[in-house]
Amino acid sequence: MVGLAGLSFGELATEAQMSKSGLFAHYRSKENLQLAVLEYAQERFYIQVISPALKKKRGVPRIRALVANWVKWEDGAAGGCVFLAASVDFDDRPGVVRDYLWKAQKEWLDFLSKSARLAAEAGDFRREIDTAQFAYELYSIMLGYAHYKRLLGDRKAGQRQKAALERLLAQYSK
């Protein structure tokens, strides 16, 4: 996998069995192609991670479902999470791809923060919690999980992620 930054019309055209010029005519620029990949990934993320979790009861059951689905997403993605990889590639490159990533990740963190607020409203968490801090810590656990599993090959990454999640949930619980 070459990542979003290494994506090229030539390789994609070969893979899709299309002409390079036909592919270029559709997307018009590498940035547009990269944005299309991110938009598709965001749609898949919603379908695979968020939507099934929304069927769970508000509060800790929904947070647990989000995390379980997020782990499946990370584990099922060839080369890892496209958002994580692209964030590393584009975090210091100004432009529309970075702007899209920033917006998508901000929305995800806001969603995690809202999930913590709903957990407090449901009585699963203390009322006075800092929901943005909860989102930060949960996101950090998942970044650590991805790093330990993919780069470090830690066979206990899943156990470590689950232990960290349990400590986080206990910290915010009543």
Secondary structure, 3 states (H helix, E strand, C coil): CCCCCCCCHHHHHHHHCCCHHHHHHHHCCHHHHHHHHHHHHHHHHHHHHHHHHHCCCCCHHHHHHHHHHHHHHHHHCCCCCHHHHHHHHHCCCCCHHHHHHHHHHHHHHHHHHHHHHHHHHCCCECCCCCHHHHHHHHHHHHHHHHHHHHHCCCCCHHHHHHHHHHHHHHHHEC
